[in-house]
Amino acid sequence: MISTYPGTKVERFFLKDGPVGFLGQIFIKLQNRKLLSLLPENYEINGWLKENTTKLENNNQQFSRYPLELLTCGAAQGIIQKYIKDGQNSVFLEVALYNMRNSTNAARIYRKLSIRTEKTWDMNADATEARVDDSRLFTYLLDLRKYSYFIRITASGKDLNSLQNAKRFAHTVSSRIEKLLAR
């Protein structure tokens, strides 16, 4: 049973240990490049630029956020990118994008990470499901799923402007997923 394993062994139980060959490394780099292409670039959304660090994760290492949930729901890889408002380091927005391999897994993680206080958000067919959590003290949390992707956007500030910025990022990422899958 999984519950009898200590924390680190639970993670290793789900992970594929072992070296990745040369072709496997090339495949992972191509997959990472594809995932990176889904994120907005500097100033693509007016006034927002990427913070220097981009965190790429895949299923043969521990996910930094929701590790057990992501692994049990079949996450293949993820990316976390923080954006800051030009000239205002205290205003930030973070996009966490996970490739869940198929839409069933994306629906599972979407349901699993719900805290049941969110409000549904109609994105006009930009996403299969979307919701906004405004119950947090200083941030908005926006979750959406589209095809095999699960996206969580965290926006600092509790004003209408920060919510609108989070929605702009959600629309941008969602339209890029649509373009990627249309190829």
Secondary structure, 3 states (H helix, E strand, C coil): CHHHCCHHHHHHHHCCCCCCCHHHHHHHHHHHHHHHCCCCCCCCCCCEEEEEEEEEEECCCCCCCCHHHHHHCCCCEEEEEEEEECCEEEEEEEEEEEECCCHHHHHHHHHHCCCCCCEECCCCCCCCEEEEECCCCCEEEEEEEECCEEEEEEEECCCHHHHHHHHHHHHHHHHHHHHHHHC
